[in-house]
Amino acid sequence: MTTRLIRSVVGLALTSAMLSILMFRLNSPIAAVFELSVCSGLISVIFVTTASFTSRITEERLEERKKERFVKFWLLPIIIVAVLVLMYFYTKPINFVSPAMPQETDVRHILWNKRHLDLLGQIAALLAAAVGVIVLFKEKK
Amino acid sequence: MSILILLPFISIIFLNFPSKTMTKKVAFWLAAFVALLQVAIVLKHLITHEGFIYDPIFAFFSYGFSIDLLTQVALLSIGIVSFVSLLVARVTISDESQKFNFINLVLIAILGMNVISMTRDLFSTYIFIEVTAISSFILIALTKDKFAVEGAFKYIMLSAIASVLILSSIGLLLLFSQGTSFANIYMALQTHGNEVLFKLGMGMFLCGLFIKCGLVPFHGWLPDAYSSSSAPVSVLLAGIITKASGVYVLLRLVISVFGGVVAVQNIIMLAGVVSIIIGALLSLTQTNFKRLLSYSSISQVGYIILAAGCATPLAILGAIFHFFNHAIFKSLLFVNAAAVEKRIGSVDIDKMGGLATKMPITGGTSVIAFLSTAGIPPLSGFWSKLIIVIALWKAGNTTYAGIALLASIITLGYLLYLQRKVFFGKLEAGLENVKEVEFGLLLPQVLLAAIIIVVGLTFPFILKWL
């Protein structure tokens, strides 16, 4: 909702921290640690670093943006209220019982012993991101 | 077959960690070797009918690789289109750094698409769809001009929505299955297929894939991404990336997981036929060469999706062959567009005319590509469309078969219009000194045209052999 990038980043970090607390409460400590360290910590640092490369918005543009920002989303609250009303009247409660979970639930064992291919995928994604940073941000001499 | 995963990965490491001055010189040849080796390996498997050979490196990854006809066709298409894209890049990208970055990104995209084609696990498929998508975003924005960045931004936004839908659906499906492999999901479908949450998961996954495929009404990103990116990137995107990360996954899920569910089949067929009609009609109104081809892609992908939804063995065969044919003839059309853009400096078809006299090879190969796209015999596109229409008719989907046939007439119409405006008719003023493009751009055009003709003429024998 804010016009300032840094405030958005801080908001994102706080949301990730709250999500991390929820994950601890739901007995997923490893997911919670990842959420806190990566999403709340590392990604916020990356956003702040990237924002520091941008130039500050002028006061005139800021005022213009404040006036017009929400105008194009006028339909959104109406849609949300309509969906909530429809859900209240027409949806039935879902009585869901999950089938038995598999024996092995240790994330570390699954990650390192069973999902080698996904680790390769993560390395490939990091390489792609590194090339992307070079392509998009490196200035020619 | 694990070499198809490891070789692109090792190549990327090799190109970036030792001295870049040395590796920049060999980058193109290394990437071309990787693509051609892939084509050679797959052709060998197809010709010799070798089954899946035990591969210790596959065993290390401990699960879920398999090679069947669909995978082989996908891998073959990836190799051919990547090689053609590299050839186009060699001529059209003059900046050596940009060319080096392009080659790196193509190798990452090849890695991603190869794993998507070979894995039989839903979560791994998702991971490598993301790997391919990240490299695509950057490829589209490679030139960093305003329209390219805008096209990349639109693609990122819609792709992010697709990723959220796909990942959420995997979470929902995991509530019912013991794992994320296709076999696990299939077994969960048999026992819990009527559960609301399972149906929601399937629906969300399909929506995500429809966005990735660029099907109507989720096609908003596609024309901007294809038309605003540079020539070799357009070839790669239109030729294989959209197909490998969207269409292939949809085909694989229909074959291995959801294919027996009638509601899913109906939704897929409806999405296919709507894309065929809307894509063809929107192509009629375009004056930008690449945008016209983009909308044509939406229409042609619709044929593949329509056949996938029909889900009979004949329809799946038609879908697989149209997948390959579309990769080839669409790539050729985009290479023709690259050649014209290189000589004219524009893709506005109102500024073109009579170019066939000045660029005879480009014009000739363009005619072959357009005839194949329109399904004119004896070219390759005719056979795959014929199989799709017959399969639809035999399965009782006569309305869809009729619409597919009528849409072919619209396809013929807009491509004839394109040919007339660009290559035939009176030579436009200011184009008197235009010459044919150099060998570097002629080679991919002739190669792709030869594939279209050879596959078209020998298709009955290929079918018998397979």
Interface residues (C-beta under 8 A of the other chain):
Chain A: I94 F96 S98 P99 P102 N113 K114 R115 H116 L117 D118 L120 G121 Q122 I123 A124 A125 L127 A128 A129 V131 G132 I134 V135 L136 K140
Chain B: I5 F9 I12 F60 F61 S62 Y63 G64 S97 Q98 N101 N104 L105 I108 L111 G112 V115 T119 D121 F123 S124 I127 F128 E130 V131 I134 S135 F137 I138 A141 L142 K144 L175 F176 Q178 G179 A188 T191 H192 E195 V196 L197
